[in-house]
Amino acid sequence: MSTRQKGERTWKFEELGKKLDQLAEKIRGRTQEEAEKTGVEIKEWGKRLDELGKKLKTTTQEGIEKFAGETKGLLKSAKLRSEVKETERRVESLFKELGERTYQLHREKKIGNVQLKKLGGKITQLRKEMEQKEKEIETLREK
């Protein structure tokens, strides 16, 4: 091979090397740009996921609080119903006692208004308590 041919080859290799260097530089630049874009996109997605997490947390907490409030109302309502039933049993017991005493006094020919008034007063008081508790139950149902 002649010196001239060797020189041309060297020149072509140098030219090829320069072109490869330019291509490598373009690739590095584009890679850097894409990496920066990806970084920005990752941050944006991170923010979106954080916002979604906050919304899920808030919604869950609100649901739990609402459920707890409704449960408390149901428990209070059940307790009041139980108290009403117990009061009804006491009223029935007093009615029975009233009837027995009245019958006994009738048999003894000693019917006295004072004794009847006391029992009647107790029954009236218990009925008022029942009405008040039933109103509370109704109020709890409306919530």
Buried (B, 14 or more C-beta within 10 A) or exposed (E): EEEEEEEEEEEEEEEEEEEEEEEEEEEEEEEEEEEEEEEEEEEEEEEEEEEEEEEEEEEEEEEEEEEEEEEEBEEBBEEBEEBBEEBEEBBEEBEEEBEEBBEEBEEEEEBEEEBBEEBEEBBEEBEEBBEEBEEBBEEBEEE
